[in-house]
Amino acid sequence: QAEDGIRDVERSRGLGDVYKRQDESTLLESLSGFRMSSLAGVSIPKAHCVCDFHSAVAQRRDFCRRNRIDVLVTRYEAGLPVLRSFGVPHIVHCPHTVNPAQIPAPSVERPYDIMISGAMMEDVYPLRVRLFRLLSQCADFRTLCIPHPGYCDLASLPAEAPVGEKYYTAIASARIGIATSSIYRLPVRKYTEIAACGTIVAGDLPTHGIEVIRNHMIRLDLHMSDEEIVAALRQGLCQFEASASERARLAQQVISEYGNEAVARQLLRDIAYRLGLPSDSFLGDEEAEAAPTRAGDDNAGLDHHE
C-alpha cells in the first residue's frame, strides 16, 4: 500500500529501500499534497519524519491524522509547538547526522583559511549572508565559497556539484568553517559536518542541540562589528595548529555520536521507548550490543510520557 502511494525516483528495490532513499522533496511531489491515506490500516508502528516544520503544516497535520501516524521524528526541538498540534501520540528528536564513510582522512594540507556555504537567503540566514559579503571583500583570508546546489533530488545534480564526499573534502580543505543557525536558531547540519572534519566551527549558537560543539566554537553574531568578526576569525586561525589534538578528539566524538549508524540505532531505541516497548525491540542482537547511547540532551524538552 505504501509503495503504491510513494513512487521512488529510481527503480525500487523493495519497500524498505523506498524509505531509505526517499528525499523529502520527492515525497512532497509524489504524495501530491499529502493526499495519501492508505497507511491508516497498517498495524505496525508508523513514524513520519519532519525536517522542515515551517512548510506544508496544514497538509502534514492532515496527513498524520488521516494515516494514524504513531510517532513524529523531528530534527529540531524548536518545532515542538507546531508538531504537537498534529495530534500524533509521540514525538522523537533525531539530530542531523554525518556520514563517516564520506569524511576524508585528516590532512596537513588546508589551502583555505575559511569555508562558507549554504543558501544565501538574507531573510532566513542574515548572519550567513553578511559573513559571505564580508569575506568576499576581505583580502586577509583565503576564503572558499561553495555555491548552494539548490533544493532538489541528488540524482538531478550535475556530477561536479559539491555534495556528498566532495562537500566533506571541501570542508576539510579549510581551517575554519562557517555555520549559522538562521532566524529560527536551529542546529543545522553544518555544525556537525564541520566539526567532524576537524575544522573549527565559527558562527552563532542555536537555541538547542550540538552540546558537544558549543565550547569549541568561534562565536560570531549579528551584533558584532565587521572589525570584531575579522579579529575573532584571525584569533581562531592563530590557534589552529595548537588546537590540533582538541579538534581531533572533537571530530571523533562527533562522528561517534552523530554518525548515521549510531543515530539510526538510537532513533529506533527512542521510538521503542515512546511506544512502551523494550528499548532493543527494533534492533537485532548484534545491533543492540553495538548501539551506544547518545550523550547530551538530544531529547531534552520532549516529554517521555506525552
Salt bridges, closest charged atoms under 4 A:
ASP8 OD2 - ARG21 NH2 2.76
GLU10 OE1 - ARG21 NH1 3.50
ASP17 OD1 - ARG13 NH2 3.11
ASP17 OD2 - ARG21 NH2 2.59
GLU24 OE2 - ARG60 NH2 2.52
ASP62 OD2 - ARG66 NH1 2.12
GLU77 OE2 - HIS93 ND1 3.83
ASP113 OD1 - ARG142 NH2 2.95
ASP113 OD1 - ARG175 NH1 3.89
GLU122 OE1 - ARG133 NH2 3.16
ASP140 OD2 - ARG234 NH2 2.02
GLU211 OE2 - ARG214 NE 3.38
ASP226 OD1 - ARG130 NH2 2.81
GLU246 OE2 - HIS216 ND1 2.75
ASP270 OD2 - ARG294 NH2 3.97
ASP280 OD1 - ARG269 NE 2.96
ASP298 OD2 - ARG294 NE 2.32
GLU306 OE1 - ARG84 NE 3.20
